[in-house]
Amino acid sequence: MQAKIWSTAALLSVALMPGLSQARDTAHFLDFQSVVNEATQAGRLDGSVKFYLNKTPAGAQIINANVTTSQKTNAFNKSDEEACSWVLQSALIKLQNAAKAAGANAVVDLASNYKNKEYRDDSKYECHAGAIMAGVALKAKYAKVK
């Protein structure tokens, strides 16, 4: 009987608060280089791999042309910008480590690719933040640059 009361109460609370049943998904377009700088200064990125947003330097030797990553992080009790910075840093760390393992020293032609919708900009990345999670999806190429 008590379980039935709790189930009914839970259903009523969802029905009476429709805003809670629909997750927030706010798109943000934020400065890329400031996050790279923050991660490098904090020692999360070691500086051995360079990141090129929306460009490929002349003479780059492409090692892998089909690189993707999709990262999520806990956004609870963080501002959207803070959660987005954290999740981008996680994605960059993953890309850095995989690039090094592939023999690359650069991640080039980097673009946002949230829900497979490409967003290209020379200075900004796309992040989606909600009340509980924030996410970044990226596509790029690994390369050797001089």
N, C-alpha and C positions, 0 to 999 in steps of 0.2 A: 504494500500500500504506500509506504513512504517513498519508494522508488518511482511510483506512478505520479506522486505529488511533485517530486523534483523534476521529472520529465515534462510535466505540464507547465511548471514554472519556467523551465528553460525555453520551451517553445513560445510561451507568452512573452518572455523578455526579448527574444529575437523578433517576434512579430511587432512588438511595441517600439522597438528601436531599429528601424530599417537601416539607418546609417551604419550601424555596427556590423550588419550582415553583408554589406558591400565594402570590399577592401579599397582603400585609397591607393591610387597609382599615379603619382604626380611626376611628370617628366621634367627633368632639370637639364640644362645645357651649361656646363661649368668649365672653368679654366683647367686645361689639361696639364700644362707645364708646372703650375703651382703644386699640383699633387705629386708629380715626378720629383720636384725639388724637395718637398716635404718628406717623401719616402727615402730619398737619397740621404738627406741630412740626418734622418732618424736611423740610418743604417739598414733599412729594410730592402733597399735596392743598393747593389754594390758598385754601380757605375760602370761595370764591364760591358753592359749591353745598353746601347742607345735606342731611344724611342723616337720615331718619326711619324708624327700625326699627319695623315693625309698626303704624304709625299714619300718618294724614294730618291735618295741622293744619287747623283750621277755616278756611274761606275759600280753601283751595288751589284753584287753577285747573289742572286736569289737562290736560297737553299731549299726553302719550302714555301710554296705559294698559296697554301690552303690552311691557314692557321685560324682557329677560333677558340674563344673561351667565353664562358658565361659564369659569372660569380654572383652570389647572393651573400648578404651579411645581415646580422641582427641590427635593426634600426631603432629598437625600443630604447627610449630615453636618450636619443641623440637627435640633433637637428638633422634635417634632410641633407644639408651640405656636409656635415660631419660624417654621416653614414655613407654618402656618395664617395667622399674622399677615401674612406676606409675600404670600401668595396673595390674602387679602382686600384688602390694600392695592392689589394689581394690579387687582382687580375694581372697587374704588372709584374708582381713577384712570380706568379705562375709562368707568364710569358718569358721573363728573364731566365728562369731556370731551364725551361724547355729549349729556349734559343741556345743557351750555352751547351746543353746536351746535344744539340744538333750541329754544333760547330759554328754557330752564328754569333756575331757581335752586335747585331741590330735587329730591331723589330720595325719594319717599314710599311708604308701604305696603310697605317693603322686607322681604322674607322669604327665607329659604333655600329652595332648590328642588333639592336634590341628587338626581340620577336621577329628576327630576320628582316627588319626594315633598316636599310642602311642609312646612316647619317654621317656625312663628311663635313668637316670643318677644319680650318688650319689651326685653330686654338682651343676648341671646345670639344668635350665628350658628352654623351648622353647617359643619364642615369635616371632610373625610376625608383621612387621612394614611396613607401607606405608607412602605416603606423607600426608595423612589425618588421618588415623586410625592406632592403634596398638592393637593387640589382644593376649590374653592368654587363653588357655583352659586347665583345670586340671581335673584329676580324683583322687579319694582318698577314704579313709575309716575314719569314726569317731570312736574313741576308748577312753577307759579309760586306762591310764597308771599310773604306780607307780612313 
